[in-house]
Amino acid sequence: MDVKTLCLGVLSLGDHSGYEIKKHFEQAFRHFYAGAGFGSIYPALADLAAHGLVEVCEVAQESRPAKKVYSLTPAGLALLQERLLAAEPRQKVRSEFLAIMYFGHLLPAEHQIEVLDRMIREWERFVTEEIAAIEQGGVVDADVPLTPGMRFALGYGRTVRTAALAYCRRHRDQLMLELKRQGSGWTEPAGAATAAGDRDGAATAAGD
């Protein structure tokens, strides 16, 4: 699904500025559509406006430049529904993390562990911080109640990342052991011992 279709989707929830649409991409859509920035969102909005699918107006702001606010037209809503009905439910995966790990034999062993630890920290942050936002309904606009479909999509993303975090934690020490065995010159990554201790403590607390 392209950026224009997702912009129509956000506007189906209410009027938004370009900044607000980008925020929606970064929060609610990050589970299934990553990488859309102003460089793709604003051209998409301009094209949608040129074809009468969205309308744009300028809203004055105190002590700040006027902002452009976009709204969905009936034609835009009809096109959004048409594209959603025609969309194939494909699941695409693109992970630089897994590409690095797959070709890790070409890299220093300690770099592989550093990469893995970075992803563990990222997923820990997601699990502890963003799950709370999901449960409080703060991932999307506060004025827009979460629909059953929104809750399903957000819960799916939460479940996938939680499972990924558990897998990485479970296999980290085994990976480190195998890397140590396969070659000499192993250097313990900075903070690895501390990270391992934190994980052990978290696991003990979870078991309690």
C-alpha positions in Angstrom: 0.0 0.0 0.0 1.4 3.4 -1.0 1.9 6.6 0.9 -1.0 8.3 -0.9 -3.5 5.6 0.2 -2.3 5.8 3.8 -2.6 9.6 3.8 -6.2 9.2 2.6 -6.7 6.7 5.5 -5.4 9.1 8.1 -7.6 11.9 6.7 -10.6 9.6 6.9 -10.2 9.9 10.7 -10.4 13.7 10.5 -8.6 16.8 9.3 -4.8 16.8 9.7 -1.8 18.9 9.0 1.2 17.4 7.2 3.0 17.2 10.5 0.1 15.4 12.2 0.0 12.9 9.4 3.7 12.2 9.7 3.2 11.7 13.4 0.5 9.2 12.7 2.9 7.3 10.4 5.6 7.3 13.1 3.3 6.1 15.8 0.3 4.1 14.7 1.7 2.9 11.4 5.2 2.0 12.5 4.1 -1.6 13.0 3.4 -2.1 9.3 4.7 0.9 7.3 8.1 2.3 8.1 10.1 5.0 6.4 7.6 7.6 5.2 8.8 11.1 5.9 8.0 14.6 4.8 9.8 14.0 1.5 7.1 11.5 0.5 4.1 12.7 2.5 3.9 16.2 1.2 4.3 15.3 -2.5 1.6 12.7 -1.9 -0.7 15.3 -0.4 0.0 17.7 -3.2 -0.9 15.1 -5.8 -4.1 14.1 -3.9 -5.1 17.8 -3.8 -4.4 18.2 -7.5 -6.8 15.4 -8.3 -9.6 16.6 -6.0 -9.2 13.8 -3.5 -8.3 16.1 -0.6 -8.9 19.7 0.1 -6.4 22.0 1.8 -6.9 25.3 3.7 -4.5 27.5 5.7 -5.2 27.9 9.4 -3.8 30.9 11.2 -1.6 30.3 14.3 -0.7 32.8 16.9 3.0 33.9 16.6 3.6 31.2 14.1 3.2 30.8 10.3 -0.2 29.6 9.1 -0.4 25.8 8.7 -2.0 23.8 5.9 -4.7 21.5 7.1 -5.9 18.7 4.8 -9.4 17.2 4.7 -10.8 14.2 2.7 -13.3 14.8 -0.1 -16.1 12.3 -0.9 -14.1 11.3 -4.0 -11.0 10.7 -1.8 -13.1 8.5 0.6 -14.5 6.5 -2.3 -11.0 5.9 -3.7 -9.7 4.9 -0.3 -12.5 2.3 0.1 -11.9 1.1 -3.5 -8.2 0.6 -2.8 -8.7 -1.1 0.5 -11.2 -3.6 -1.1 -8.7 -4.3 -3.9 -5.6 -4.6 -1.8 -4.0 -8.1 -1.4 -3.3 -9.0 2.2 0.4 -9.5 1.7 3.0 -9.4 4.5 6.3 -7.8 3.4 9.4 -7.9 5.6 12.5 -5.8 5.2 15.0 -6.0 8.1 18.5 -4.5 8.0 19.0 -6.1 11.4 18.5 -9.6 10.1 20.6 -8.9 7.0 23.5 -7.9 9.2 23.1 -11.0 11.3 22.7 -13.3 8.2 26.0 -12.1 6.8 27.6 -11.7 10.2 30.4 -14.1 9.3 31.9 -11.3 7.3 32.0 -8.9 10.3 33.9 -8.9 13.6 32.2 -11.2 16.1 31.8 -8.4 18.7 30.0 -6.2 16.1 27.3 -8.9 15.8 26.7 -8.9 19.5 26.7 -5.1 19.6 24.0 -5.0 16.8 22.0 -7.7 18.7 22.2 -5.7 22.0 21.1 -2.6 20.2 18.0 -4.3 18.9 17.3 -5.7 22.3 17.4 -2.3 23.8 15.2 -0.9 21.1 12.6 -3.6 21.5 12.7 -3.2 25.3 12.0 0.5 24.9 9.1 -0.4 22.6 7.6 -2.9 25.0 7.9 -0.7 28.1 7.0 2.7 26.6 4.9 2.2 23.6 2.7 -0.6 24.9 1.5 1.8 27.6 0.7 4.4 24.9 -1.3 1.7 23.0 -3.3 0.7 26.0 -4.0 4.3 26.9 -5.2 5.0 23.3 -2.4 7.5 22.8 -0.9 6.0 19.7 -3.4 7.8 17.4 -5.2 11.1 17.8 -6.7 11.5 21.2 -10.0 12.6 19.6 -10.2 9.4 17.6 -11.4 6.3 19.5 -9.6 3.1 18.7 -11.7 0.9 16.5 -11.6 -2.9 16.8 -9.5 -3.1 13.6 -7.0 -0.5 15.0 -6.7 -2.4 18.2 -6.1 -5.6 16.2 -3.3 -4.0 14.1 -1.6 -2.4 17.1 -1.9 -5.6 19.1 -0.4 -7.6 16.3 2.6 -5.2 16.1 3.0 -5.4 19.9 2.9 -9.3 19.8 5.5 -9.5 17.0 7.9 -7.2 18.7 7.5 -8.9 22.1 8.2 -12.3 20.5 11.2 -10.9 18.7 12.6 -9.5 22.0 12.1 -12.8 23.7 13.8 -14.7 20.9 16.8 -12.3 20.9 17.2 -12.5 24.7 16.9 -16.3 24.7 19.5 -16.9 22.0 22.0 -14.1 22.7 24.3 -16.0 25.0 24.3 -19.1 22.8 25.3 -16.9 19.8 28.1 -15.3 21.8 29.4 -18.7 22.8 29.4 -20.0 19.2 31.1 -16.8 18.0 33.8 -17.3 20.6 34.4 -20.9 19.5 34.6 -20.1 15.8 37.6 -17.8 16.0 40.2 -16.0 18.1 40.6 -12.3 18.8 37.2 -12.1 20.6 36.7 -8.9 22.4 33.8 -8.5 24.8 31.5 -5.7 23.6 31.4 -2.7 25.8 28.6 -3.0 28.3 27.9 -6.6 27.5 28.3 -7.9 31.0 26.1 -5.1 32.4 23.4 -5.8 29.7 23.5 -9.5 30.5 23.1 -8.8 34.2 20.2 -6.5 33.5 18.5 -9.2 31.4 19.0 -11.8 34.1 17.6 -9.5 36.7 14.6 -8.8 34.5 14.0 -12.5 33.9 14.2 -13.2 37.6 11.7 -10.4 38.3 9.4 -11.7 35.6 9.6 -15.2 37.1 8.7 -13.9 40.5 
